[in-house]
Amino acid sequence: MSLGTVLDHLLPLARALRNDKVSEDGGDPSLLFNTIVEAGYLVAAADGTVDAHELTTLKRAVLVLTEDDVSVSELDELVADFVDLRKTLGEDDRCRVVGRVLQSHHAAEEGLSLAAAIAYASNGLDANELKVLEKIAVHAGQSIASVAAIASQVRDELSRRSIPG
């Protein structure tokens, strides 16, 4: 999927979250939204740094999903929170938490799709990024095969289309 296709896929969920309509399990809509975005951040940070292209793509994704309802300063704070959580609690713990939230809201595919798209936005999905994607997936109750299928679908679509600027 192109980033646009991934975001199109996520828009109905994002709109439902903004309208406080979450899955039948209930819960905090902002938690699920932030968790989906954090999945993208964790994969981007898998090599120890989030490069400018990954960060720009992640922020652009948030702006599209919120229909520009998030200020730049709020977006910067969100990313800073992800940085702090990863640094303080560690990658493994954050992958576990993110995966469990995705699972409890039946949103694993959405989180994994966005994360894969962010990874492919800059130099493709490398081994470290794939490892983090798999960690999140396992905690979300997904198989490694499902990760491979999502990653392949994202890669194939991105190879056919450029990421919108």
N, C-alpha and C positions, 0 to 999 in steps of 0.2 A: 504494500500500500504506500502511496505517497504520504507525506506528512498530512496533506490536505485530506486524503482518504481516511487516514487514522483518526484525524480530528472530526471528520464528518461522522465516523462511527461512534465517537465519544460524545458528540454534541447532545443527543437526546438524554443521555445519562447526566451530563453537566447541567442541562436545563432542569431536569427533574430534581437534581440536588439543590439548585438555586431556589426552586419552588418548595423546598423541604419535603419532597416526595422521594423517599429512599425505598429500598427494598422492603418486602413485607416484614423483615426482621427489625425494622426501625433503625434508630441510631442517629448519629450526628452527621448531617449531609456534608458539612465542611471537612469532617474527618476523612470521609471516603474520598472526596475530591483531592484533598491534600495528600492522601496516601497514593492515589494514582500518579500524582505529579512527583511525589517522592520516589516512586519506583523508577521514573525516568531519571531523576537526579542520581540515585544510587548506581544505576548502570553507567551513567556518564562519568561518575567519580570512581569507577572500579579500578582504573589505572593509577589512582592517587591524585588525579587532577581533573577538573572539568575545563576543557578548552573553550575558547571564546565562541566557537561555532556551536558547540553543544549547549552552552549556556544561552546563547541567543535563540537557538531552536526551542529549548525548553521554555524560555520566557514567552516566545511567540505562541507556543502551544497554549500556555496558560491564558494569554490574552484572547486568543480565538475561543477557547472553551468558556471563558467568562464573558464573552462578547464585549471585551474591553471594559469590564466592570471592576477591574482591579487597577489601582494606581501603580506607577512604577515603584514608588517607595514601599507599597505593600508587597509587591512582587519581590523586591530586593530583600525585605524582611523574611518572606517565606523561604527563599533560597538560603539566607543566612541561618534560619532555623534548621534547615536540612543539614547544612555544614556542621553546625554545633551538635546536632543529634548524632551524626555519624562519627564525629570526633570524640564525643563524650561516651556514647554507648557502644560504638563499634559497628562495623559493617554487618557482621553476622546478626547481631541483635536487631538492627534496623530492618534487615531482610526478613527476619522472623516476624516482626511486628507488621510490616507492610504486607507480607504474604497472608497473615492471619486476618487482617482487616479486609483485604481483597476477597478472601475466601468467605468470610462471614457475610459479605454483601453481594456475593455471586458476581464479582467484577474482576476476576483474575484475567480474563482475556483482554479487557480494556487496559488494565495496568501493564500487562506484559506487552501489549501492542504499542502503547505509547513509549515504554522503555526501549523497546527494540528500535522504534523509529528515531528516538533521540540518539541511540548508539550509532545507527547507520548514517546519521546526519554528518558525522565527522569520521572519516577514515574507516568506516565499516564496523561491524561487530567483531571485536577482538576476543581472544580467549578469556581475558579477565572480565570483560563485560558479559560474555556468555555465562561464565561461572556465577556472576551475581544474578543474572536473569534466571538461571536455574535454581539458585537458592530461594529467590522470591517465589518462584513457581512451586517448588516442593512445599513450602510453608502455606501456599495458597491451595494445596491439594491437587496440583496439576502434575502431569507426567513430564518427563524430559522430552518425550516424543511430541507433546503439545507445544513445548517451548520451541523445538526444532521447526514445527509446522508454522507457528506464528512468525518466527524469525525468518524463515524462508519466504513466507508470503510478503512480509514487509520488504525484505531485500529485493525480491523479484519486482515488486511494484515500484520501488525506488529506482531500480535500474531502468525502468521504462519512463519515469517522470522525474523532473527536477523538483526539488523542494521549493515551494513558493516563497518569495522574499517579501 
